[in-house]
Amino acid sequence: MLLKKTLVMVLAGLLVLAVWGYQSREEILYAESFEDGTFTGDVVSNNHNLTLNAVGGARGEWNRTVDIAPEKLSWVWEGKDMGDFQLWLKLSFNNHNSLFYVAEGSMNPPSEGEYFKDEEGRRRFSPASVISGLSFGKVERNIRTDYEKCCGSFDNLKITGISVGMVDGSVERKNEMRLYNIKIIK
């Protein structure tokens, strides 16, 4: 009888662990390999890494049009011999707002926002929000939390664009930048 009760308790415990493990598993909604998209300037894809291909005045951007319900965001960025540089990841939303994630030590991106026409054809301006000072290495962000702190209500939003920008404005430093492994996770 004791053996039977112990066996039932062990099986129940294993079932609870299995259900908990299944529920806590994160679903990847979007992952980027940088093999396609729109590249401008001196940004290139190399072995699934986005890098700046020149030095001293080099600049470029990678853009991707998407349609994703946002949750959590992660990526990895690295830099060596950094000085007078810009490195950012930007999310654009279906309501014309945008969030810039800016690397630690980087100057802010050149965009101040977006002009668009509303439903009645009037010209409107939506300012960009900047979250700066993010350390190099793996970055994990809760998009909902970031958006609500910077822009307000998060209802029915979708990410419509992802961009990465890199600028090397230094003539004294090499500014080796790379970004990889962008994921949007549910």
Phi and psi in degrees as GROMACS dihedral restraints (atoms count N, CA, C in turn):
[ dihedral_restraints ]
;  ai    aj    ak    al  type     phi  dphi    fc
    3     4     5     6     1   -64.0    20    10
    4     5     6     7     1   -39.6    20    10
    6     7     8     9     1   -63.2    20    10
    7     8     9    10     1   -40.6    20    10
    9    10    11    12     1   -64.7    20    10
   10    11    12    13     1   -43.8    20    10
   12    13    14    15     1   -63.4    20    10
   13    14    15    16     1   -41.7    20    10
   15    16    17    18     1   -63.6    20    10
   16    17    18    19     1   -43.8    20    10
   18    19    20    21     1   -62.3    20    10
   19    20    21    22     1   -43.0    20    10
   21    22    23    24     1   -63.0    20    10
   22    23    24    25     1   -42.9    20    10
   24    25    26    27     1   -64.7    20    10
   25    26    27    28     1   -40.5    20    10
   27    28    29    30     1   -65.2    20    10
   28    29    30    31     1   -45.4    20    10
   30    31    32    33     1   -64.0    20    10
   31    32    33    34     1   -40.0    20    10
   33    34    35    36     1   -63.7    20    10
   34    35    36    37     1   -41.6    20    10
   36    37    38    39     1   -62.4    20    10
   37    38    39    40     1   -42.7    20    10
   39    40    41    42     1   -64.7    20    10
   40    41    42    43     1   -38.8    20    10
   42    43    44    45     1   -64.0    20    10
   43    44    45    46     1   -43.0    20    10
   45    46    47    48     1   -61.9    20    10
   46    47    48    49     1   -44.6    20    10
   48    49    50    51     1   -62.7    20    10
   49    50    51    52     1   -40.2    20    10
   51    52    53    54     1   -65.6    20    10
   52    53    54    55     1   -44.0    20    10
   54    55    56    57     1   -64.8    20    10
   55    56    57    58     1   -44.3    20    10
   57    58    59    60     1   -62.2    20    10
   58    59    60    61     1   -43.2    20    10
   60    61    62    63     1   -63.5    20    10
   61    62    63    64     1   -38.0    20    10
   63    64    65    66     1   -67.7    20    10
   64    65    66    67     1   -42.3    20    10
   66    67    68    69     1   -70.9    20    10
   67    68    69    70     1   -32.3    20    10
   69    70    71    72     1   -84.9    20    10
   70    71    72    73     1    -6.9    20    10
   72    73    74    75     1   -67.8    20    10
   73    74    75    76     1   132.7    20    10
   75    76    77    78     1   -90.7    20    10
   76    77    78    79     1   137.5    20    10
   78    79    80    81     1   -97.1    20    10
   79    80    81    82     1   126.0    20    10
   81    82    83    84     1   -81.0    20    10
   82    83    84    85     1   116.1    20    10
   84    85    86    87     1   -86.5    20    10
   85    86    87    88     1   -27.6    20    10
   87    88    89    90     1  -155.9    20    10
   88    89    90    91     1   135.1    20    10
   90    91    92    93     1  -138.6    20    10
   91    92    93    94     1   138.4    20    10
   93    94    95    96     1  -112.7    20    10
   94    95    96    97     1   132.3    20    10
   96    97    98    99     1  -108.0    20    10
   97    98    99   100     1    -4.4    20    10
   99   100   101   102     1    62.7    20    10
  100   101   102   103     1    23.4    20    10
  102   103   104   105     1   -86.1    20    10
  103   104   105   106     1   -15.3    20    10
  105   106   107   108     1  -144.6    20    10
  106   107   108   109     1  -172.0    20    10
  108   109   110   111     1   112.9    20    10
  109   110   111   112     1  -176.0    20    10
  111   112   113   114     1  -105.3    20    10
  112   113   114   115     1   121.1    20    10
  114   115   116   117     1  -106.4    20    10
  115   116   117   118     1   133.7    20    10
  117   118   119   120     1  -125.4    20    10
  118   119   120   121     1   153.4    20    10
  120   121   122   123     1    67.2    20    10
  121   122   123   124     1  -137.8    20    10
  123   124   125   126     1   -99.9    20    10
  124   125   126   127     1    15.1    20    10
  126   127   128   129     1   -85.7    20    10
  127   128   129   130     1   133.4    20    10
  129   130   131   132     1  -134.3    20    10
  130   131   132   133     1   160.6    20    10
  132   133   134   135     1  -101.5    20    10
  133   134   135   136     1   130.6    20    10
  135   136   137   138     1  -142.7    20    10
  136   137   138   139     1   111.9    20    10
  138   139   140   141     1    54.8    20    10
  139   140   141   142     1    46.1    20    10
  141   142   143   144     1    66.8    20    10
  142   143   144   145     1    17.3    20    10
  144   145   146   147     1  -114.4    20    10
  145   146   147   148     1   142.7    20    10
  147   148   149   150     1   -97.6    20    10
  148   149   150   151     1   123.7    20    10
  150   151   152   153     1  -135.1    20    10
  151   152   153   154     1   162.6    20    10
  153   154   155   156     1   -92.8    20    10
  154   155   156   157     1   126.6    20    10
  156   157   158   159     1   -91.4    20    10
  157   158   159   160     1     1.1    20    10
  159   160   161   162     1  -145.1    20    10
  160   161   162   163     1   173.6    20    10
  162   163   164   165     1  -126.4    20    10
  163   164   165   166     1   165.4    20    10
  165   166   167   168     1    56.9    20    10
  166   167   168   169     1    81.3    20    10
  168   169   170   171     1    95.3    20    10
  169   170   171   172     1     0.5    20    10
  171   172   173   174     1   -73.4    20    10
  172   173   174   175     1   146.5    20    10
  174   175   176   177     1  -157.4    20    10
  175   176   177   178     1   155.9    20    10
  177   178   179   180     1  -177.5    20    10
  178   179   180   181     1   171.9    20    10
  180   181   182   183     1  -147.1    20    10
  181   182   183   184     1   148.7    20    10
  183   184   185   186     1  -117.3    20    10
  184   185   186   187     1   135.1    20    10
  186   187   188   189     1  -131.5    20    10
  187   188   189   190     1   144.3    20    10
  189   190   191   192     1  -138.8    20    10
  190   191   192   193     1   131.0    20    10
  192   193   194   195     1   -88.7    20    10
  193   194   195   196     1   129.8    20    10
  195   196   197   198     1  -137.6    20    10
  196   197   198   199     1   175.0    20    10
  198   199   200   201     1  -146.5    20    10
  199   200   201   202     1    86.1    20    10
  201   202   203   204     1  -131.6    20    10
  202   203   204   205     1   134.8    20    10
  204   205   206   207     1   -74.9    20    10
  205   206   207   208     1   121.3    20    10
  207   208   209   210     1   -78.9    20    10
  208   209   210   211     1   148.7    20    10
  210   211   212   213     1  -139.7    20    10
  211   212   213   214     1   -92.8    20    10
  213   214   215   216     1  -115.1    20    10
  214   215   216   217     1   151.2    20    10
  216   217   218   219     1  -129.9    20    10
  217   218   219   220     1   137.6    20    10
  219   220   221   222     1  -141.6    20    10
  220   221   222   223     1   152.2    20    10
  222   223   224   225     1  -162.7    20    10
  223   224   225   226     1   171.6    20    10
  225   226   227   228     1  -126.5    20    10
  226   227   228   229     1   130.4    20    10
  228   229   230   231     1  -132.0    20    10
  229   230   231   232     1   148.0    20    10
  231   232   233   234     1  -136.2    20    10
  232   233   234   235     1   155.2    20    10
  234   235   236   237     1  -154.8    20    10
  235   236   237   238     1   145.0    20    10
  237   238   239   240     1  -133.7    20    10
  238   239   240   241     1   147.7    20    10
  240   241   242   243     1    52.1    20    10
  241   242   243   244     1    50.5    20    10
  243   244   245   246     1   -88.0    20    10
  244   245   246   247     1   140.3    20    10
  246   247   248   249     1  -172.9    20    10
  247   248   249   250     1   137.6    20    10
  249   250   251   252     1    50.1    20    10
  250   251   252   253     1    60.2    20    10
  252   253   254   255     1  -132.4    20    10
  253   254   255   256     1   167.0    20    10
  255   256   257   258     1  -133.4    20    10
  256   257   258   259     1   132.4    20    10
  258   259   260   261     1  -146.4    20    10
  259   260   261   262     1   120.0    20    10
  261   262   263   264     1  -147.8    20    10
  262   263   264   265     1   158.6    20    10
  264   265   266   267     1  -121.9    20    10
  265   266   267   268     1   131.4    20    10
  267   268   269   270     1  -121.5    20    10
  268   269   270   271     1   135.8    20    10
  270   271   272   273     1  -110.6    20    10
  271   272   273   274     1   129.1    20    10
  273   274   275   276     1  -107.4    20    10
  274   275   276   277     1   141.1    20    10
  276   277   278   279     1  -114.5    20    10
  277   278   279   280     1   162.9    20    10
  279   280   281   282     1   -69.3    20    10
  280   281   282   283     1    -6.5    20    10
  282   283   284   285     1  -102.0    20    10
  283   284   285   286     1    14.5    20    10
  285   286   287   288     1    76.9    20    10
  286   287   288   289     1     2.7    20    10
  288   289   290   291     1   -82.6    20    10
  289   290   291   292     1   159.7    20    10
  291   292   293   294     1  -145.2    20    10
  292   293   294   295     1   150.0    20    10
  294   295   296   297     1  -118.2    20    10
  295   296   297   298     1   128.4    20    10
  297   298   299   300     1  -104.6    20    10
  298   299   300   301     1   130.3    20    10
  300   301   302   303     1  -105.0    20    10
  301   302   303   304     1   120.6    20    10
  303   304   305   306     1  -116.8    20    10
  304   305   306   307     1   134.6    20    10
  306   307   308   309     1   -67.1    20    10
  307   308   309   310     1   151.2    20    10
  309   310   311   312     1   -58.0    20    10
  310   311   312   313     1   130.2    20    10
  312   313   314   315     1    86.5    20    10
  313   314   315   316     1   -10.4    20    10
  315   316   317   318     1   -78.8    20    10
  316   317   318   319     1   147.0    20    10
  318   319   320   321     1   -72.3    20    10
  319   320   321   322     1   154.0    20    10
  321   322   323   324     1   -65.4    20    10
  322   323   324   325     1   154.4    20    10
  324   325   326   327     1   -66.4    20    10
  325   326   327   328     1   161.6    20    10
  327   328   329   330     1   -74.9    20    10
  328   329   330   331     1   -12.0    20    10
  330   331   332   333     1   -85.4    20    10
  331   332   333   334     1   137.2    20    10
  333   334   335   336     1  -105.7    20    10
  334   335   336   337     1    -6.4    20    10
  336   337   338   339     1   151.3    20    10
  337   338   339   340     1  -163.8    20    10
  339   340   341   342     1  -133.6    20    10
  340   341   342   343     1   135.4    20    10
  342   343   344   345     1   -92.6    20    10
  343   344   345   346     1   139.8    20    10
  345   346   347   348     1  -152.1    20    10
  346   347   348   349     1   166.5    20    10
  348   349   350   351     1  -103.7    20    10
  349   350   351   352     1   132.6    20    10
  351   352   353   354     1   -79.0    20    10
  352   353   354   355     1  -174.7    20    10
  354   355   356   357     1   -60.2    20    10
  355   356   357   358     1   -26.3    20    10
  357   358   359   360     1   -97.5    20    10
  358   359   360   361     1     8.4    20    10
  360   361   362   363     1    83.7    20    10
  361   362   363   364     1     6.0    20    10
  363   364   365   366     1   -81.2    20    10
  364   365   366   367     1   143.5    20    10
  366   367   368   369     1   -76.9    20    10
  367   368   369   370     1   130.1    20    10
  369   370   371   372     1  -127.0    20    10
  370   371   372   373     1   160.5    20    10
  372   373   374   375     1  -127.4    20    10
  373   374   375   376     1   131.4    20    10
  375   376   377   378     1  -117.8    20    10
  376   377   378   379     1   112.4    20    10
  378   379   380   381     1   -70.0    20    10
  379   380   381   382     1   148.6    20    10
  381   382   383   384     1   -81.6    20    10
  382   383   384   385     1   148.5    20    10
  384   385   386   387     1  -106.9    20    10
  385   386   387   388     1   138.0    20    10
  387   388   389   390     1  -119.8    20    10
  388   389   390   391     1   127.8    20    10
  390   391   392   393     1  -111.9    20    10
  391   392   393   394     1   107.9    20    10
  393   394   395   396     1  -112.3    20    10
  394   395   396   397     1   169.4    20    10
  396   397   398   399     1    81.7    20    10
  397   398   399   400     1    23.5    20    10
  399   400   401   402     1   -79.5    20    10
  400   401   402   403     1   127.8    20    10
  402   403   404   405     1   -62.7    20    10
  403   404   405   406     1   151.7    20    10
  405   406   407   408     1   -68.5    20    10
  406   407   408   409     1   159.5    20    10
  408   409   410   411     1   107.9    20    10
  409   410   411   412     1  -155.7    20    10
  411   412   413   414     1   -77.9    20    10
  412   413   414   415     1   131.7    20    10
  414   415   416   417     1  -117.9    20    10
  415   416   417   418     1   132.7    20    10
  417   418   419   420     1  -127.5    20    10
  418   419   420   421     1   127.5    20    10
  420   421   422   423     1  -132.5    20    10
  421   422   423   424     1   146.8    20    10
  423   424   425   426     1   -94.0    20    10
  424   425   426   427     1   110.0    20    10
  426   427   428   429     1   -63.1    20    10
  427   428   429   430     1   -41.5    20    10
  429   430   431   432     1   -58.6    20    10
  430   431   432   433     1   -48.9    20    10
  432   433   434   435     1   -62.2    20    10
  433   434   435   436     1   -46.5    20    10
  435   436   437   438     1   -61.2    20    10
  436   437   438   439     1   -44.6    20    10
  438   439   440   441     1   -64.9    20    10
  439   440   441   442     1   -45.5    20    10
  441   442   443   444     1   -63.7    20    10
  442   443   444   445     1   -35.6    20    10
  444   445   446   447     1   -68.2    20    10
  445   446   447   448     1   -36.2    20    10
  447   448   449   450     1   -95.6    20    10
  448   449   450   451     1   -34.1    20    10
  450   451   452   453     1  -124.9    20    10
  451   452   453   454     1   -16.9    20    10
  453   454   455   456     1   109.0    20    10
  454   455   456   457     1  -145.1    20    10
  456   457   458   459     1   -57.5    20    10
  457   458   459   460     1   142.5    20    10
  459   460   461   462     1  -108.5    20    10
  460   461   462   463     1     4.9    20    10
  462   463   464   465     1   -61.0    20    10
  463   464   465   466     1   134.5    20    10
  465   466   467   468     1    55.8    20    10
  466   467   468   469     1    32.2    20    10
  468   469   470   471     1   -89.8    20    10
  469   470   471   472     1   149.6    20    10
  471   472   473   474     1  -134.4    20    10
  472   473   474   475     1   148.4    20    10
  474   475   476   477     1   -81.0    20    10
  475   476   477   478     1   126.7    20    10
  477   478   479   480     1  -107.9    20    10
  478   479   480   481     1   -13.2    20    10
  480   481   482   483     1  -157.5    20    10
  481   482   483   484     1   145.1    20    10
  483   484   485   486     1  -125.5    20    10
  484   485   486   487     1   132.5    20    10
  486   487   488   489     1  -134.3    20    10
  487   488   489   490     1   150.8    20    10
  489   490   491   492     1  -129.6    20    10
  490   491   492   493     1   130.2    20    10
  492   493   494   495     1  -121.9    20    10
  493   494   495   496     1   142.3    20    10
  495   496   497   498     1  -137.2    20    10
  496   497   498   499     1   133.2    20    10
  498   499   500   501     1  -137.5    20    10
  499   500   501   502     1   130.7    20    10
  501   502   503   504     1  -111.0    20    10
  502   503   504   505     1   101.7    20    10
  504   505   506   507     1   -98.7    20    10
  505   506   507   508     1     7.6    20    10
  507   508   509   510     1   -97.7    20    10
  508   509   510   511     1   135.8    20    10
  510   511   512   513     1   -95.8    20    10
  511   512   513   514     1   -10.3    20    10
  513   514   515   516     1   -98.2    20    10
  514   515   516   517     1   -21.5    20    10
  516   517   518   519     1  -122.4    20    10
  517   518   519   520     1   157.1    20    10
  519   520   521   522     1   -82.4    20    10
  520   521   522   523     1   -28.4    20    10
  522   523   524   525     1    50.8    20    10
  523   524   525   526     1    69.4    20    10
  525   526   527   528     1   -82.3    20    10
  526   527   528   529     1   111.9    20    10
  528   529   530   531     1  -120.0    20    10
  529   530   531   532     1   143.9    20    10
  531   532   533   534     1  -152.5    20    10
  532   533   534   535     1   151.2    20    10
  534   535   536   537     1  -139.0    20    10
  535   536   537   538     1   138.4    20    10
  537   538   539   540     1  -155.7    20    10
  538   539   540   541     1   171.1    20    10
  540   541   542   543     1    61.2    20    10
  541   542   543   544     1    45.3    20    10
  543   544   545   546     1   -71.5    20    10
  544   545   546   547     1   130.3    20    10
  546   547   548   549     1  -139.1    20    10
  547   548   549   550     1   140.4    20    10
  549   550   551   552     1  -112.9    20    10
  550   551   552   553     1   124.6    20    10
  552   553   554   555     1  -120.2    20    10
  553   554   555   556     1   141.4    20    10
